[in-house]
């Protein structure tokens, strides 16, 4: 029923989910370009980015345990293609989302890597537990294609990201360093 309701509003089927500490369901995925868009599920409480930013945006949406109440939802993306692939929560309930983007204007804050380095870079962003504040957002990548495909967070809130890369100088690393 949850996927059907999101599809009815024009959202692509979510590809990732996180079950929160209070049995809340977090959906992750991406949203189509505006001509196919019917709008996010209504209402959109406390959105970090309330509107589609470009060709395709990552999104995160949290539903309560019954699936009947939207706790929050937000887009996050620039003017090109942005895909949310995975997510996890830390002990404080903050949400970490990763994926990949080809947007040179992907929203970044407190960024390790503030600019797109190649045609496609990985990204990681962290939302507060309410989903209403972007705590950090960064690119991760080099001159070639880079994708984030998984994440884990330790008890200190440090994120460990896995993925794949074609970049010999990934995220500022020299070969062999």
N, C-alpha and C positions, 0 to 999 in steps of 0.2 A: 504494500500500500504506500510506503514511503517513496519508493522509486517512481511509482505511478504518479503520485501527487507532484513530485519534482518535474517529471516529464511533461505533465499537463501544463506547467508554467514555462516550458521551453528549456529546461535544464537538461544537459546531457546526463546520462546515467553515471552516477558516482562510481569511481574506480577504487577508492580507498575509504576506509572507515576506521574510527577509533572509538571504542566504548570507554566513556569517561568513568571517573571515580563514583559518580552518582547515577550510573546507568543511563547516561546521556549518549546519544549516537551522533557522531561527527561524520559528515559526508565530505569527501574531497573529490575534485574533478575539474572539469573545464566547461566553459559556457560558449555557445556558438556566436558567430558574428551577428550583428544587429538585425539584418533582414529576416533571420529565422527566430529572433529573440521575441518572446512574449513577455519577458520580465521575470525577475526573481520571484520566488514564493513570497506572497504578501502576508504580513508586513515584513520589512527588513529592519529589525531592531538593531541599533548600534553598529551599523556597517562602517568598517574602516574605509572602504571604497564602495559607495552605494550604486555606482553605474558601471556598465561595461566600458572598458577603456580602449578596446581595439578589436582586432580580428577575432581573438579568442582569449579569454581570461581564465586564470585559476580561480577557484572559489572554495570556500569552506562554509559549511552550514551545520549547525548543531540542533538536533531535535531532542525533545524530552523522551523519557522512557516509553511513553505511550505512542510516540510518533505523531501526535496530534498538535503539538505546540512547537513552533519554531523559536528556539532560544536566541539564535543570532544567525545571520548569514552575511557574507561579504564577498565581493570580487576582490582580486588583487592582480593587476596586470597593467601593461603599457599598451602601445598602439599596434603591436604585432601579435605574435602567437605566444601564449603563456599557458602551461599545463601543470596543474597540481597533481602529483603522483602519489604522495604518501604523507602521513602525519602521525604524530604521537603527542602525548601530554606528559608533563613533568609532575612531580609530587604536589606542586602548588596549583596545578590545573592549567598552566599556560600551554598553549597549543603551538607545536612546531610543524610547519608544512614545507615540503620541498617539491621540486619538479624541475622544469627547464623552460627557458624563454628565449625568444629572438628579439625581444623589445629592448631597444637602447634606452627607453624611458621607463623601464620597470621601476615601480616605487621602491626606493631604498632609504633606509634610515639606520644610523649607527652601523654602517656597512664595513665589513672587512674588505670587500672589493666593490667600490661604488659604481663602476662602469662595466658595460658589456665588453668582453675581451675578444669574442669571436662571433660567428654567425648564430650560434646557439650556446648559451651558458646555463649551468645549473643555477638554481636559486634556493635559498632557505629563508623563511620568515618565521617570526615568533609573535603570536598574539597573546595578550593577557587572558586570564581565565574567563573573562566576560565576553571575549571576542571583539571588544570595542576599541582596543588600543594596539597599535603596531609597535612592539618593543624593539625589534630589529628586523631588517631585511637586507639581504646581500646577494650579489652574484657570486658564483664560484666557477671559474673556468679560465681557459687559455684561448689561443687563437683559433683552435679547431672546435668541433662539436663536443659538448660536455653535458651530461645528464645526471641529475641526482635521482636515485632509484630506491633509497631506503634511509631510515634514520633511527637512532636510539639516543636517549637522553639519560645521563647518570643522575645520581642523587644531588649533585652540585649544579644541575641545570646545564651541563655542558653537552652540546649536540655532537654526535658522531654520524657523519653522512657518508653513504656509499653510493656508487654509481659507476658510470663509464666515461671515458674521455678518449679523444683522438689527439689531444693537445700535448706536445712534448714539453711545454712550459705551463703546466696546469697551475692555476691560481698563484702565479708568481714564482713557482718552483723552477729552478734550472734543472736540466737533465742530470741525474746522478746525485742530486742534493737531497 
